[in-house]
Amino acid sequence: MDNYKYDAFISYRHLPLDMSIAIKLQKLLENYRPPKTLRKAEKAKIHRVFRDQSELPTSGNLGNDIREALMQSCYLIVICSEKTKESAWCMEEIRFFKEIHQGKTDHILTLLVSGEPENVFPDLLRHVTQEMVMDNGEILVQEEYIEPLSADIRADTLHKSLRKLKVEFLRLAAPLLDCGFDELYQRHRRRKKKRIIRASLVSTAILAGIFILASVSVLRARYQDITENVLKIRSEIQMDNMLNALQSIKELNDTYPGQPYTEYIQGC
């Protein structure tokens, strides 16, 4: 792929569903980090994915910029919905890409977003012309039916389709990285498990911190209550001692009338 400017060219209708999927797919492909085993290989990353952002004319005549981008793209990714075959522009992008690849479709990938495959996939993707040289030197042209390599994100809402795309895009990334889907998918599962474990550990740490802070607050409140009770009891004891002392003085005064208690003490 080093001879190509783009790893892939995304062909799509400029309709809300197709456009939203195309935008998300481009981000997922360009931001994807392959496994370390692949980074050591020649193809270490998906660098650039072409996606035309302007509304295209309905004539189906490709401009020079689009032709150049198609010629500089290693793969063509066609986002297929019920409206795809109605787009003369999308059909011309497929036809031109097949032309520059000698009629082959092995570098054309599809992303099914709505509809049934037999009704949605354009005939340009389902039929390949094969030329065979006979023993007598004649060239026999045969048309072969094929099933395009496809990722499927069909769902009843756009949100669900985008959620499925987070995994299904790996089916499209695998050929671009020259590796198998299973290798990327298993690595995706391991990474997801690690994220779940990290999130669980963080949640546990947060809960433990909250528990510790709550426990400290409770202990402080209990310590304050105990301190207040001790001070209250001490104050009551002091008050009782003082009352007892006054009672003793009164009793002494009653026993020795007319003689102050202090003088009695001195006389003993």
C-alpha positions in Angstrom: 0.0 0.0 0.0 3.0 2.3 0.1 2.3 3.3 -3.5 -1.1 4.7 -2.6 -1.9 8.0 -1.1 -5.1 6.7 0.6 -5.6 3.4 2.3 -9.3 3.5 1.3 -11.9 5.6 -0.5 -15.4 5.7 1.1 -18.3 5.9 -1.5 -21.7 6.8 -0.1 -24.9 8.7 -0.7 -25.1 12.1 0.9 -28.2 11.2 2.9 -28.5 11.5 6.7 -28.0 7.7 7.5 -25.3 7.0 5.0 -23.4 10.3 5.8 -23.4 9.7 9.5 -22.1 6.2 9.0 -19.4 7.4 6.6 -18.2 10.1 9.0 -18.0 7.7 11.9 -16.3 5.0 9.8 -13.6 7.3 8.6 -12.8 8.3 12.2 -12.7 4.7 13.4 -10.4 3.6 10.7 -7.9 6.5 10.9 -7.8 6.4 14.8 -7.5 2.7 15.1 -4.3 1.4 16.8 -3.4 -2.1 15.5 -2.0 -4.8 17.8 1.8 -4.5 18.6 2.5 -7.6 16.5 1.2 -5.8 13.4 3.0 -2.5 14.2 6.3 -4.4 13.7 5.1 -5.4 10.2 5.3 -3.3 7.1 1.7 -2.1 7.4 1.6 -0.6 10.9 -1.4 1.7 10.7 -4.3 3.0 8.6 -3.1 6.5 7.7 -5.5 8.2 5.4 -9.1 7.5 4.3 -10.7 9.6 1.6 -14.3 10.8 2.1 -15.7 13.5 -0.2 -17.6 15.9 2.0 -19.5 17.9 -0.6 -22.9 17.2 -2.2 -22.1 15.7 -5.6 -23.9 16.4 -8.9 -26.4 13.8 -10.2 -24.9 13.5 -13.7 -22.5 10.8 -12.7 -19.5 12.5 -14.4 -16.5 12.1 -12.0 -14.4 15.2 -11.5 -10.6 15.1 -11.8 -10.2 15.3 -8.0 -12.4 12.2 -7.4 -10.8 10.3 -10.2 -7.4 11.1 -8.8 -8.5 10.1 -5.3 -9.8 6.7 -6.6 -6.6 6.0 -8.5 -4.6 6.8 -5.3 -6.8 4.6 -3.1 -5.9 0.9 -2.4 -9.4 -0.1 -1.3 -12.9 1.1 -2.1 -15.5 0.9 0.7 -19.1 1.2 -0.5 -21.7 2.1 2.1 -24.8 0.2 0.9 -28.4 1.2 1.6 -31.7 1.0 -0.3 -30.8 4.3 -2.0 -27.2 3.4 -3.1 -28.1 1.9 -6.5 -30.1 5.1 -7.3 -26.9 7.2 -7.2 -25.3 7.6 -10.6 -22.3 9.0 -8.8 -21.8 6.0 -6.6 -22.2 3.6 -9.5 -19.6 5.6 -11.5 -17.1 5.5 -8.6 -17.5 1.7 -8.4 -17.2 1.3 -12.2 -14.1 3.5 -12.4 -12.4 1.7 -9.5 -13.1 -1.6 -11.1 -11.7 -0.3 -14.4 -8.4 0.8 -12.9 -8.1 -2.6 -11.1 -8.7 -4.6 -14.3 -12.3 -5.4 -13.5 -11.4 -7.1 -10.2 -13.4 -6.5 -7.0 -11.1 -8.1 -4.4 -10.2 -4.5 -3.2 -13.8 -3.5 -2.9 -15.4 -3.7 0.5 -19.0 -3.1 1.5 -20.8 -1.9 4.6 -24.4 -2.9 4.7 -26.5 -0.3 6.6 -30.0 -1.1 5.5 -32.0 -3.4 3.2 -31.4 -6.9 2.1 -28.1 -7.8 0.3 -29.7 -9.1 -2.8 -31.7 -5.9 -3.2 -29.0 -3.4 -2.0 -25.7 -4.5 -3.5 -25.2 -3.0 -7.0 -24.7 -5.4 -9.9 -21.3 -4.0 -10.4 -20.3 -5.6 -7.1 -22.0 -8.9 -7.6 -20.7 -9.8 -11.1 -17.1 -10.1 -12.3 -16.0 -10.6 -15.8 -13.4 -13.3 -16.3 -11.4 -13.8 -19.5 -10.1 -17.3 -20.3 -7.7 -18.1 -23.1 -8.8 -21.3 -24.9 -6.4 -23.9 -26.3 -7.0 -22.6 -29.8 -6.0 -19.1 -28.7 -9.5 -17.7 -28.5 -10.5 -15.6 -25.5 -13.6 -16.7 -23.7 -15.3 -14.0 -21.6 -17.4 -15.3 -18.7 -19.4 -13.5 -16.1 -19.0 -14.8 -12.6 -21.3 -14.2 -9.6 -19.6 -13.2 -6.4 -20.6 -12.2 -2.8 -18.9 -9.0 -1.8 -16.9 -8.9 1.4 -19.3 -7.0 3.7 -19.7 -5.8 7.3 -23.3 -5.6 8.5 -24.5 -2.9 10.9 -28.3 -2.9 10.0 -30.5 -1.8 12.9 -33.8 -0.1 13.6 -32.1 3.1 14.7 -29.0 5.1 13.8 -27.7 4.9 17.4 -27.8 1.1 17.3 -26.0 1.0 13.9 -23.2 3.3 15.1 -22.8 1.1 18.2 -22.5 -2.1 16.0 -20.0 -0.2 13.8 -17.6 0.0 16.7 -17.0 -3.7 16.2 -17.9 -4.4 12.6 -15.5 -1.8 11.3 -12.7 -4.3 12.1 -14.0 -6.4 9.2 -13.0 -3.5 6.9 -9.8 -2.7 8.8 -8.5 -6.2 8.5 -7.9 -6.2 4.7 -6.5 -2.6 4.9 -3.9 -3.9 7.5 -3.4 -7.2 5.6 -4.4 -9.4 8.5 -7.3 -11.5 9.6 -10.5 -10.2 11.2 -10.3 -12.8 14.0 -6.9 -11.4 15.1 -8.3 -7.9 15.4 -11.5 -9.0 17.0 -9.8 -11.1 19.7 -7.5 -8.2 20.5 -10.6 -5.9 20.6 -12.2 -8.3 23.2 -9.1 -8.4 25.3 -8.8 -4.6 25.3 -12.5 -4.3 26.2 -12.0 -6.7 29.2 -9.0 -4.6 30.3 -11.1 -1.5 30.2 -13.9 -3.1 32.2 -11.3 -4.3 34.8 -9.7 -0.9 35.0 -13.1 0.8 35.4 -14.1 -1.7 38.1 -10.8 -1.1 40.0 -11.3 2.7 39.7 -14.9 2.3 40.9 -13.8 0.1 43.8 -11.1 2.6 44.8 -13.5 5.5 44.7 -16.1 3.6 46.8 -13.3 2.6 49.3 -12.3 6.3 49.5 -15.8 7.3 50.1 -16.2 4.6 52.8 -13.0 5.7 54.5 -14.0 9.4 54.5 -17.5 8.5 55.8 -15.9 6.3 58.5 -13.6 9.1 59.5 -16.5 11.6 59.7 -18.5 9.1 61.8 -15.5 8.6 64.1 -15.0 12.3 64.5 -18.6 12.8 65.3 -18.5 10.0 67.9 -15.3 11.4 69.4 -16.9 14.8 69.7 -20.0 13.3 71.4 -17.8 11.4 73.8 -15.7 14.5 74.6 -18.8 16.5 75.2 -20.2 13.8 77.4 -17.0 13.5 79.4 -17.0 17.3 79.9 -20.6 17.2 81.0 -20.0 14.3 83.4 -16.9 16.1 84.8 -18.9 19.3 85.3 -21.7 17.3 87.0 -19.1 15.6 89.3 -17.6 19.0 90.2 -21.1 20.3 90.9 -21.9 17.3 93.1 -18.7 17.7 95.0 -19.4 21.4 95.6 -22.9 20.6 96.8 -21.6 17.8 99.1 -19.1 20.2 100.5 -21.8 22.8 101.2 -23.9 20.1 102.8 -21.1 19.1 105.0 -20.5 22.7 106.1 -24.2 23.1 106.8 -24.2 19.9 108.9 -21.1 21.2 110.9 -22.7 24.5 111.4 -25.8 22.7 112.8 -23.6 20.6 115.1 -21.6 23.5 116.3 -23.9 26.5 116.2 -22.4 29.8 116.5 -19.0 28.5 115.5 -17.9 28.9 112.0 -16.7 25.8 110.3 -13.3 27.2 109.5 -12.8 28.1 113.2 -13.8 24.5 114.2 -11.3 23.1 111.8 -8.6 25.3 113.3 -9.6 24.3 116.8 -9.3 20.5 116.1 
